[in-house]
Amino acid sequence: MLRAQSDFVPEDGASRCVVSGASEPMPRDQSSLIAGTLERRQALVEGLRDRLAEHIASLRLEAVEAAGSSDNALKGLIRASHAAHRREFLRHERPALRKHVARLIVHFPQGHDIRPERIDPELVPVVSDTDGALLFRLATTLWSVPVSRGYGRRMRFLVIDRSNDKLIGILALGDPVFNLRVRDDWIGWSVRERENRLVNVMDAYVVGAVPPYSFILGGKLMTSLLGCSELATHFETKYRNRRGIISGQVKNPKLALVTVTSALGRSSMYDRVRLEGLVDLVRVGMTEGWGHFHVPDDMFIEMRELLAVDGHPYASGHSYGNGPNWRIRVIREALERIGLDGVLLRHGIAREVFAMPLAENWREYLRGKSQECVLRRPSLGRIAEASLERWVIPRSERRPGYKEWTWQDTMNLLEPIVG
């Protein structure tokens, strides 16, 4: 059903220009252009300064840090701090998805569709401009924290239950951020080693199950599938003999390590995801709470416009791609120009970082001590069977309420899209 058929204007506003050493009056139309540009720049500076300060104050980010280790209170505050971002995300998605919901809802499970002991996951690559791609986008609107679209290389998957042809959940992997201290220290990377070997790491930026699979620990099942041989093989096939954007060299990367970061502080879904001899998700540490989610897209666009007026190269995108590091640099430059402290990039939400080694010699390979990546991964089927026995079936027996879930319950969650 959804399976792929294949797979500047000077800042000081000088009103005279110097040509061949002689000073001549500037033409009236050019002078008017400069005056208009300077007026626009001043409007951007004043507008951004006031609106951004007001917006960030409304998020009550200081309350997140004050919550400390109170898990339930912290998760609620983090969700609240993302509320404006989520509304913006849903407002953007609604026009593209609303007309398709009635057709796509049949792919979402109802409680009576699920027989936990018969769950049989299949990894289905998402192909652009298909119903599969629309279904993936629609599923992301169920997340309480808006889903990133990923950066650079991207692999997106639907996980379909072959026993009923319904959606279990979604997975998406993309290029990891270049600088992540807890990850780099854990691996033991030097700067040069990271430059050379980061290509062999992917970050799982979307991992999760849709209800009611989520009620019976389907999220742990989805997380465990990051370690399957099918995913590693798909990566190798897709990126074999690709030329690196930065290095210009042809590379044959191997998926030696997958990282994943919690959305809501400490993660119960990623905690203790370990199946003996199959997968082991290791807790690496906590991030320091820096990022850009709290800067809305409309203000980011105005920040780029401000940099364009000033002739800054970041305005039109970083030469190595428009990833998170570029976005942070744009915001930092804009904050300096509007007179706000770059410390505003610190939202204070520390996130938990995990890593799943896939290669047997992952550390040696990632540090360049070994030139061969030893990949002997278990199949998706073996991992799924162990996951069902370890988490899904026991939870379904203890909490049978999942059986009552209907399409109307899913439609209620999709109200921001269909309403």
WOVEN-V403666 format. One record per helix or strand. SS is the DSSP state (~ for helix, > for strand). FROM is the first residue (numbers start at 1). TO is the last residue. Records with the same first field share a line. If there is no record, write none. Layout:
SS=FROM-TO ; FROM-TO
This chain:
>=16-19 ; 22-25 ; 108-108 ; 121-125 ; 154-161 ; 166-175 ; 201-209 ; 240-243 ; 250-252 ; 257-261 ; 274-275 ; 279-286 ; 290-290 ; 346-346 ; 352-357
~=28-58 ; 61-66 ; 71-81 ; 83-107 ; 111-113 ; 116-118 ; 131-140 ; 181-187 ; 191-200 ; 213-216 ; 218-227 ; 229-239 ; 297-309 ; 313-316 ; 324-338 ; 342-345 ; 362-366 ; 380-398 ; 400-404 ; 407-413 ; 415-418
